Amino acid sequence: MTRAWFGPCPHCQGPLSYLEGVAGSTLSPSCPFCHAPVTVSRATFLMRDHSRPSQPRRSPAPPTKP
């Protein structure tokens, strides 16, 4: 049975899609961000999660005048 869920990488906290039971699944997938192995209990394929908008980037604060 195929199942998907979303969560962060336990190492770099990058947003991931965990796809369990799909073609290409392994028991030792690597994070697509930091390439560290991720421990899983079922054969899983990891993808970067682009389904949700990322945090907006802050613009740098204007310099203060002395």
HTML snippet that shows the backbone in 3Dmol.js (N, CA, C, O; Angstrom):
<script src="https://3Dmol.org/build/3Dmol-min.js"></script>
<div id="view" style="width:600px;height:400px;position:relative"></div>
<script>
const pdb = `
ATOM      1  N   MET A   1       0.838  -1.170   0.000  1.00  0.00           N
ATOM      2  CA  MET A   1       0.000   0.000   0.000  1.00  0.00           C
ATOM      3  C   MET A   1       0.888   1.241   0.000  1.00  0.00           C
ATOM      4  O   MET A   1       1.879   1.306   0.727  1.00  0.00           O
ATOM      5  N   THR A   2       0.530   2.203  -0.807  1.00  0.00           N
ATOM      6  CA  THR A   2       1.290   3.447  -0.926  1.00  0.00           C
ATOM      7  C   THR A   2       0.750   4.469   0.063  1.00  0.00           C
ATOM      8  O   THR A   2      -0.459   4.588   0.264  1.00  0.00           O
ATOM      9  N   ARG A   3       1.676   5.206   0.677  1.00  0.00           N
ATOM     10  CA  ARG A   3       1.291   6.226   1.651  1.00  0.00           C
ATOM     11  C   ARG A   3       2.264   7.390   1.530  1.00  0.00           C
ATOM     12  O   ARG A   3       3.442   7.178   1.244  1.00  0.00           O
ATOM     13  N   ALA A   4       1.803   8.587   1.739  1.00  0.00           N
ATOM     14  CA  ALA A   4       2.672   9.769   1.697  1.00  0.00           C
ATOM     15  C   ALA A   4       2.413  10.630   2.924  1.00  0.00           C
ATOM     16  O   ALA A   4       1.283  10.732   3.400  1.00  0.00           O
ATOM     17  N   TRP A   5       3.467  11.241   3.423  1.00  0.00           N
ATOM     18  CA  TRP A   5       3.335  12.197   4.506  1.00  0.00           C
ATOM     19  C   TRP A   5       4.448  13.222   4.393  1.00  0.00           C
ATOM     20  O   TRP A   5       5.442  12.991   3.705  1.00  0.00           O
ATOM     21  N   PHE A   6       4.288  14.338   5.057  1.00  0.00           N
ATOM     22  CA  PHE A   6       5.240  15.426   4.982  1.00  0.00           C
ATOM     23  C   PHE A   6       5.892  15.630   6.340  1.00  0.00           C
ATOM     24  O   PHE A   6       5.239  15.533   7.378  1.00  0.00           O
ATOM     25  N   GLY A   7       7.183  15.912   6.318  1.00  0.00           N
ATOM     26  CA  GLY A   7       7.906  16.148   7.555  1.00  0.00           C
ATOM     27  C   GLY A   7       9.290  16.679   7.261  1.00  0.00           C
ATOM     28  O   GLY A   7       9.733  16.654   6.113  1.00  0.00           O
ATOM     29  N   PRO A   8       9.979  17.159   8.278  1.00  0.00           N
ATOM     30  CA  PRO A   8      11.322  17.695   8.067  1.00  0.00           C
ATOM     31  C   PRO A   8      12.383  16.589   8.072  1.00  0.00           C
ATOM     32  O   PRO A   8      12.163  15.496   8.595  1.00  0.00           O
ATOM     33  N   CYS A   9      13.518  16.898   7.486  1.00  0.00           N
ATOM     34  CA  CYS A   9      14.672  16.006   7.589  1.00  0.00           C
ATOM     35  C   CYS A   9      15.137  16.050   9.039  1.00  0.00           C
ATOM     36  O   CYS A   9      15.215  17.136   9.613  1.00  0.00           O
ATOM     37  N   PRO A  10      15.450  14.908   9.654  1.00  0.00           N
ATOM     38  CA  PRO A  10      15.899  14.932  11.049  1.00  0.00           C
ATOM     39  C   PRO A  10      17.279  15.572  11.225  1.00  0.00           C
ATOM     40  O   PRO A  10      17.680  15.872  12.350  1.00  0.00           O
ATOM     41  N   HIS A  11      18.006  15.783  10.130  1.00  0.00           N
ATOM     42  CA  HIS A  11      19.355  16.348  10.223  1.00  0.00           C
ATOM     43  C   HIS A  11      19.368  17.856   9.933  1.00  0.00           C
ATOM     44  O   HIS A  11      19.838  18.650  10.747  1.00  0.00           O
ATOM     45  N   CYS A  12      18.841  18.236   8.752  1.00  0.00           N
ATOM     46  CA  CYS A  12      18.929  19.643   8.330  1.00  0.00           C
ATOM     47  C   CYS A  12      17.607  20.387   8.434  1.00  0.00           C
ATOM     48  O   CYS A  12      17.564  21.590   8.175  1.00  0.00           O
ATOM     49  N   GLN A  13      16.513  19.697   8.810  1.00  0.00           N
ATOM     50  CA  GLN A  13      15.172  20.269   8.950  1.00  0.00           C
ATOM     51  C   GLN A  13      14.584  20.751   7.624  1.00  0.00           C
ATOM     52  O   GLN A  13      13.631  21.530   7.624  1.00  0.00           O
ATOM     53  N   GLY A  14      15.137  20.300   6.494  1.00  0.00           N
ATOM     54  CA  GLY A  14      14.579  20.653   5.190  1.00  0.00           C
ATOM     55  C   GLY A  14      13.221  19.990   5.006  1.00  0.00           C
ATOM     56  O   GLY A  14      13.024  18.868   5.473  1.00  0.00           O
ATOM     57  N   PRO A  15      12.272  20.655   4.335  1.00  0.00           N
ATOM     58  CA  PRO A  15      10.938  20.077   4.147  1.00  0.00           C
ATOM     59  C   PRO A  15      10.975  18.908   3.155  1.00  0.00           C
ATOM     60  O   PRO A  15      11.477  19.051   2.040  1.00  0.00           O
ATOM     61  N   LEU A  16      10.439  17.749   3.568  1.00  0.00           N
ATOM     62  CA  LEU A  16      10.475  16.551   2.743  1.00  0.00           C
ATOM     63  C   LEU A  16       9.099  15.934   2.571  1.00  0.00           C
ATOM     64  O   LEU A  16       8.229  16.069   3.431  1.00  0.00           O
ATOM     65  N   SER A  17       8.917  15.254   1.445  1.00  0.00           N
ATOM     66  CA  SER A  17       7.761  14.393   1.209  1.00  0.00           C
ATOM     67  C   SER A  17       8.267  12.968   1.373  1.00  0.00           C
ATOM     68  O   SER A  17       9.183  12.549   0.665  1.00  0.00           O
ATOM     69  N   TYR A  18       7.680  12.223   2.301  1.00  0.00           N
ATOM     70  CA  TYR A  18       8.041  10.828   2.531  1.00  0.00           C
ATOM     71  C   TYR A  18       7.030   9.970   1.781  1.00  0.00           C
ATOM     72  O   TYR A  18       5.857   9.937   2.154  1.00  0.00           O
ATOM     73  N   LEU A  19       7.462   9.275   0.727  1.00  0.00           N
ATOM     74  CA  LEU A  19       6.583   8.454  -0.092  1.00  0.00           C
ATOM     75  C   LEU A  19       6.899   6.988   0.192  1.00  0.00           C
ATOM     76  O   LEU A  19       7.944   6.479  -0.215  1.00  0.00           O
ATOM     77  N   GLU A  20       5.996   6.322   0.888  1.00  0.00           N
ATOM     78  CA  GLU A  20       6.218   4.930   1.294  1.00  0.00           C
ATOM     79  C   GLU A  20       5.559   3.986   0.294  1.00  0.00           C
ATOM     80  O   GLU A  20       4.403   4.174  -0.086  1.00  0.00           O
ATOM     81  N   GLY A  21       6.311   2.964  -0.127  1.00  0.00           N
ATOM     82  CA  GLY A  21       5.762   1.928  -0.978  1.00  0.00           C
ATOM     83  C   GLY A  21       5.705   2.260  -2.453  1.00  0.00           C
ATOM     84  O   GLY A  21       5.024   1.558  -3.201  1.00  0.00           O
ATOM     85  N   VAL A  22       6.386   3.297  -2.906  1.00  0.00           N
ATOM     86  CA  VAL A  22       6.390   3.638  -4.326  1.00  0.00           C
ATOM     87  C   VAL A  22       7.639   3.050  -4.985  1.00  0.00           C
ATOM     88  O   VAL A  22       8.572   2.634  -4.298  1.00  0.00           O
ATOM     89  N   ALA A  23       7.650   3.018  -6.303  1.00  0.00           N
ATOM     90  CA  ALA A  23       8.814   2.511  -7.043  1.00  0.00           C
ATOM     91  C   ALA A  23      10.038   3.346  -6.682  1.00  0.00           C
ATOM     92  O   ALA A  23       9.957   4.572  -6.610  1.00  0.00           O
ATOM     93  N   GLY A  24      11.147   2.697  -6.460  1.00  0.00           N
ATOM     94  CA  GLY A  24      12.375   3.388  -6.082  1.00  0.00           C
ATOM     95  C   GLY A  24      12.549   3.556  -4.592  1.00  0.00           C
ATOM     96  O   GLY A  24      13.525   4.166  -4.156  1.00  0.00           O
ATOM     97  N   SER A  25      11.627   3.032  -3.792  1.00  0.00           N
ATOM     98  CA  SER A  25      11.711   3.130  -2.337  1.00  0.00           C
ATOM     99  C   SER A  25      12.844   2.253  -1.806  1.00  0.00           C
ATOM    100  O   SER A  25      13.104   1.174  -2.338  1.00  0.00           O
ATOM    101  N   THR A  26      13.516   2.725  -0.753  1.00  0.00           N
ATOM    102  CA  THR A  26      14.554   1.934  -0.086  1.00  0.00           C
ATOM    103  C   THR A  26      14.375   2.062   1.421  1.00  0.00           C
ATOM    104  O   THR A  26      13.632   2.919   1.900  1.00  0.00           O
ATOM    105  N   LEU A  27      15.056   1.209   2.152  1.00  0.00           N
ATOM    106  CA  LEU A  27      15.030   1.284   3.617  1.00  0.00           C
ATOM    107  C   LEU A  27      16.101   2.227   4.159  1.00  0.00           C
ATOM    108  O   LEU A  27      16.181   2.445   5.368  1.00  0.00           O
ATOM    109  N   SER A  28      16.917   2.780   3.281  1.00  0.00           N
ATOM    110  CA  SER A  28      17.950   3.732   3.713  1.00  0.00           C
ATOM    111  C   SER A  28      18.013   4.906   2.733  1.00  0.00           C
ATOM    112  O   SER A  28      19.030   5.101   2.069  1.00  0.00           O
ATOM    113  N   PRO A  29      16.925   5.694   2.637  1.00  0.00           N
ATOM    114  CA  PRO A  29      16.945   6.825   1.703  1.00  0.00           C
ATOM    115  C   PRO A  29      17.852   7.945   2.204  1.00  0.00           C
ATOM    116  O   PRO A  29      18.119   8.054   3.401  1.00  0.00           O
ATOM    117  N   SER A  30      18.315   8.764   1.284  1.00  0.00           N
ATOM    118  CA  SER A  30      19.151   9.916   1.633  1.00  0.00           C
ATOM    119  C   SER A  30      18.344  11.189   1.451  1.00  0.00           C
ATOM    120  O   SER A  30      17.509  11.287   0.552  1.00  0.00           O
ATOM    121  N   CYS A  31      18.600  12.154   2.307  1.00  0.00           N
ATOM    122  CA  CYS A  31      17.930  13.446   2.221  1.00  0.00           C
ATOM    123  C   CYS A  31      18.409  14.161   0.959  1.00  0.00           C
ATOM    124  O   CYS A  31      19.614  14.230   0.720  1.00  0.00           O
ATOM    125  N   PRO A  32      17.495  14.693   0.146  1.00  0.00           N
ATOM    126  CA  PRO A  32      17.926  15.413  -1.050  1.00  0.00           C
ATOM    127  C   PRO A  32      18.589  16.762  -0.742  1.00  0.00           C
ATOM    128  O   PRO A  32      19.212  17.354  -1.623  1.00  0.00           O
ATOM    129  N   PHE A  33      18.462  17.248   0.487  1.00  0.00           N
ATOM    130  CA  PHE A  33      19.110  18.503   0.865  1.00  0.00           C
ATOM    131  C   PHE A  33      20.535  18.276   1.365  1.00  0.00           C
ATOM    132  O   PHE A  33      21.489  18.811   0.801  1.00  0.00           O
ATOM    133  N   CYS A  34      20.673  17.478   2.424  1.00  0.00           N
ATOM    134  CA  CYS A  34      21.987  17.305   3.065  1.00  0.00           C
ATOM    135  C   CYS A  34      22.648  15.973   2.730  1.00  0.00           C
ATOM    136  O   CYS A  34      23.794  15.744   3.115  1.00  0.00           O
ATOM    137  N   HIS A  35      21.947  15.091   2.020  1.00  0.00           N
ATOM    138  CA  HIS A  35      22.448  13.785   1.575  1.00  0.00           C
ATOM    139  C   HIS A  35      22.778  12.824   2.723  1.00  0.00           C
ATOM    140  O   HIS A  35      23.444  11.811   2.512  1.00  0.00           O
ATOM    141  N   ALA A  36      22.319  13.136   3.920  1.00  0.00           N
ATOM    142  CA  ALA A  36      22.510  12.239   5.061  1.00  0.00           C
ATOM    143  C   ALA A  36      21.460  11.126   4.992  1.00  0.00           C
ATOM    144  O   ALA A  36      20.334  11.375   4.561  1.00  0.00           O
ATOM    145  N   PRO A  37      21.806   9.914   5.406  1.00  0.00           N
ATOM    146  CA  PRO A  37      20.803   8.842   5.419  1.00  0.00           C
ATOM    147  C   PRO A  37      19.735   9.110   6.477  1.00  0.00           C
ATOM    148  O   PRO A  37      20.031   9.571   7.579  1.00  0.00           O
ATOM    149  N   VAL A  38      18.494   8.812   6.119  1.00  0.00           N
ATOM    150  CA  VAL A  38      17.354   9.026   7.008  1.00  0.00           C
ATOM    151  C   VAL A  38      16.822   7.665   7.435  1.00  0.00           C
ATOM    152  O   VAL A  38      16.568   6.809   6.587  1.00  0.00           O
ATOM    153  N   THR A  39      16.649   7.454   8.728  1.00  0.00           N
ATOM    154  CA  THR A  39      16.142   6.194   9.250  1.00  0.00           C
ATOM    155  C   THR A  39      14.630   6.130   9.081  1.00  0.00           C
ATOM    156  O   THR A  39      13.907   7.019   9.531  1.00  0.00           O
ATOM    157  N   VAL A  40      14.157   5.064   8.423  1.00  0.00           N
ATOM    158  CA  VAL A  40      12.723   4.870   8.205  1.00  0.00           C
ATOM    159  C   VAL A  40      12.373   3.427   8.547  1.00  0.00           C
ATOM    160  O   VAL A  40      13.243   2.557   8.548  1.00  0.00           O
ATOM    161  N   SER A  41      11.092   3.173   8.838  1.00  0.00           N
ATOM    162  CA  SER A  41      10.665   1.816   9.197  1.00  0.00           C
ATOM    163  C   SER A  41      10.093   1.057   7.998  1.00  0.00           C
ATOM    164  O   SER A  41      10.000  -0.170   8.038  1.00  0.00           O
ATOM    165  N   ARG A  42       9.707   1.769   6.928  1.00  0.00           N
ATOM    166  CA  ARG A  42       9.180   1.150   5.706  1.00  0.00           C
ATOM    167  C   ARG A  42       9.966   1.679   4.520  1.00  0.00           C
ATOM    168  O   ARG A  42      10.547   2.762   4.588  1.00  0.00           O
ATOM    169  N   ALA A  43       9.986   0.918   3.432  1.00  0.00           N
ATOM    170  CA  ALA A  43      10.668   1.363   2.223  1.00  0.00           C
ATOM    171  C   ALA A  43      10.096   2.714   1.802  1.00  0.00           C
ATOM    172  O   ALA A  43       8.892   2.846   1.585  1.00  0.00           O
ATOM    173  N   THR A  44      10.968   3.714   1.687  1.00  0.00           N
ATOM    174  CA  THR A  44      10.541   5.092   1.481  1.00  0.00           C
ATOM    175  C   THR A  44      11.363   5.770   0.408  1.00  0.00           C
ATOM    176  O   THR A  44      12.559   5.510   0.273  1.00  0.00           O
ATOM    177  N   PHE A  45      10.724   6.640  -0.353  1.00  0.00           N
ATOM    178  CA  PHE A  45      11.387   7.502  -1.323  1.00  0.00           C
ATOM    179  C   PHE A  45      11.226   8.923  -0.809  1.00  0.00           C
ATOM    180  O   PHE A  45      10.112   9.335  -0.486  1.00  0.00           O
ATOM    181  N   LEU A  46      12.322   9.684  -0.726  1.00  0.00           N
ATOM    182  CA  LEU A  46      12.267  11.054  -0.215  1.00  0.00           C
ATOM    183  C   LEU A  46      12.354  12.056  -1.352  1.00  0.00           C
ATOM    184  O   LEU A  46      13.154  11.900  -2.275  1.00  0.00           O
ATOM    185  N   MET A  47      11.528  13.078  -1.275  1.00  0.00           N
ATOM    186  CA  MET A  47      11.557  14.172  -2.243  1.00  0.00           C
ATOM    187  C   MET A  47      11.525  15.500  -1.495  1.00  0.00           C
ATOM    188  O   MET A  47      10.988  15.594  -0.391  1.00  0.00           O
ATOM    189  N   ARG A  48      12.106  16.519  -2.113  1.00  0.00           N
ATOM    190  CA  ARG A  48      11.962  17.866  -1.560  1.00  0.00           C
ATOM    191  C   ARG A  48      10.495  18.243  -1.608  1.00  0.00           C
ATOM    192  O   ARG A  48       9.818  17.955  -2.595  1.00  0.00           O
ATOM    193  N   ASP A  49       9.994  18.876  -0.571  1.00  0.00           N
ATOM    194  CA  ASP A  49       8.583  19.251  -0.491  1.00  0.00           C
ATOM    195  C   ASP A  49       8.395  20.652  -1.045  1.00  0.00           C
ATOM    196  O   ASP A  49       8.770  21.638  -0.409  1.00  0.00           O
ATOM    197  N   HIS A  50       7.804  20.735  -2.250  1.00  0.00           N
ATOM    198  CA  HIS A  50       7.521  22.029  -2.865  1.00  0.00           C
ATOM    199  C   HIS A  50       6.027  22.338  -2.824  1.00  0.00           C
ATOM    200  O   HIS A  50       5.572  23.266  -3.494  1.00  0.00           O
ATOM    201  N   SER A  51       5.261  21.578  -2.049  1.00  0.00           N
ATOM    202  CA  SER A  51       3.811  21.748  -2.039  1.00  0.00           C
ATOM    203  C   SER A  51       3.350  22.926  -1.190  1.00  0.00           C
ATOM    204  O   SER A  51       2.220  23.394  -1.332  1.00  0.00           O
ATOM    205  N   ARG A  52       4.209  23.397  -0.324  1.00  0.00           N
ATOM    206  CA  ARG A  52       3.841  24.522   0.523  1.00  0.00           C
ATOM    207  C   ARG A  52       4.825  25.662   0.300  1.00  0.00           C
ATOM    208  O   ARG A  52       6.002  25.406   0.046  1.00  0.00           O
ATOM    209  N   PRO A  53       4.381  26.909   0.388  1.00  0.00           N
ATOM    210  CA  PRO A  53       5.318  28.020   0.190  1.00  0.00           C
ATOM    211  C   PRO A  53       6.362  28.052   1.296  1.00  0.00           C
ATOM    212  O   PRO A  53       6.076  27.727   2.449  1.00  0.00           O
ATOM    213  N   SER A  54       7.553  28.442   0.935  1.00  0.00           N
ATOM    214  CA  SER A  54       8.617  28.545   1.926  1.00  0.00           C
ATOM    215  C   SER A  54       8.433  29.815   2.742  1.00  0.00           C
ATOM    216  O   SER A  54       7.611  30.668   2.408  1.00  0.00           O
ATOM    217  N   GLN A  55       9.195  29.927   3.800  1.00  0.00           N
ATOM    218  CA  GLN A  55       9.143  31.114   4.641  1.00  0.00           C
ATOM    219  C   GLN A  55       9.591  32.320   3.811  1.00  0.00           C
ATOM    220  O   GLN A  55      10.573  32.218   3.077  1.00  0.00           O
ATOM    221  N   PRO A  56       8.898  33.458   3.908  1.00  0.00           N
ATOM    222  CA  PRO A  56       9.334  34.625   3.133  1.00  0.00           C
ATOM    223  C   PRO A  56      10.700  35.091   3.614  1.00  0.00           C
ATOM    224  O   PRO A  56      10.997  35.085   4.809  1.00  0.00           O
ATOM    225  N   ARG A  57      11.511  35.488   2.667  1.00  0.00           N
ATOM    226  CA  ARG A  57      12.845  35.981   3.024  1.00  0.00           C
ATOM    227  C   ARG A  57      12.725  37.389   3.593  1.00  0.00           C
ATOM    228  O   ARG A  57      11.974  38.225   3.090  1.00  0.00           O
ATOM    229  N   ARG A  58      13.474  37.622   4.638  1.00  0.00           N
ATOM    230  CA  ARG A  58      13.464  38.954   5.246  1.00  0.00           C
ATOM    231  C   ARG A  58      14.414  39.850   4.465  1.00  0.00           C
ATOM    232  O   ARG A  58      15.507  39.435   4.082  1.00  0.00           O
ATOM    233  N   SER A  59      13.985  41.067   4.241  1.00  0.00           N
ATOM    234  CA  SER A  59      14.894  42.015   3.591  1.00  0.00           C
ATOM    235  C   SER A  59      15.844  42.541   4.665  1.00  0.00           C
ATOM    236  O   SER A  59      15.461  42.656   5.830  1.00  0.00           O
ATOM    237  N   PRO A  60      17.064  42.857   4.285  1.00  0.00           N
ATOM    238  CA  PRO A  60      18.001  43.348   5.297  1.00  0.00           C
ATOM    239  C   PRO A  60      17.524  44.662   5.895  1.00  0.00           C
ATOM    240  O   PRO A  60      16.910  45.483   5.213  1.00  0.00           O
ATOM    241  N   ALA A  61      17.808  44.847   7.154  1.00  0.00           N
ATOM    242  CA  ALA A  61      17.413  46.088   7.841  1.00  0.00           C
ATOM    243  C   ALA A  61      18.185  47.259   7.252  1.00  0.00           C
ATOM    244  O   ALA A  61      19.363  47.114   6.927  1.00  0.00           O
ATOM    245  N   PRO A  62      17.552  48.410   7.107  1.00  0.00           N
ATOM    246  CA  PRO A  62      18.262  49.565   6.573  1.00  0.00           C
ATOM    247  C   PRO A  62      19.347  49.982   7.564  1.00  0.00           C
ATOM    248  O   PRO A  62      19.179  49.837   8.775  1.00  0.00           O
ATOM    249  N   PRO A  63      20.449  50.495   7.051  1.00  0.00           N
ATOM    250  CA  PRO A  63      21.537  50.904   7.966  1.00  0.00           C
ATOM    251  C   PRO A  63      21.077  52.080   8.843  1.00  0.00           C
ATOM    252  O   PRO A  63      20.316  52.942   8.404  1.00  0.00           O
ATOM    253  N   THR A  64      21.547  52.088  10.059  1.00  0.00           N
ATOM    254  CA  THR A  64      21.205  53.162  10.982  1.00  0.00           C
ATOM    255  C   THR A  64      22.212  54.286  10.837  1.00  0.00           C
ATOM    256  O   THR A  64      23.397  54.054  10.595  1.00  0.00           O
ATOM    257  N   LYS A  65      21.725  55.500  10.988  1.00  0.00           N
ATOM    258  CA  LYS A  65      22.614  56.663  10.881  1.00  0.00           C
ATOM    259  C   LYS A  65      23.238  56.939  12.243  1.00  0.00           C
ATOM    260  O   LYS A  65      22.556  56.919  13.267  1.00  0.00           O
ATOM    261  N   PRO A  66      24.530  57.195  12.239  1.00  0.00           N
ATOM    262  CA  PRO A  66      25.193  57.462  13.548  1.00  0.00           C
ATOM    263  C   PRO A  66      24.821  58.772  14.151  1.00  0.00           C
ATOM    264  O   PRO A  66      25.301  59.113  15.232  1.00  0.00           O
TER     265      PRO A  66
END
`;
const viewer = $3Dmol.createViewer("view");
viewer.addModel(pdb, "pdb");
viewer.setStyle({}, {cartoon: {color: "spectrum"}});
viewer.zoomTo();
viewer.render();
</script>
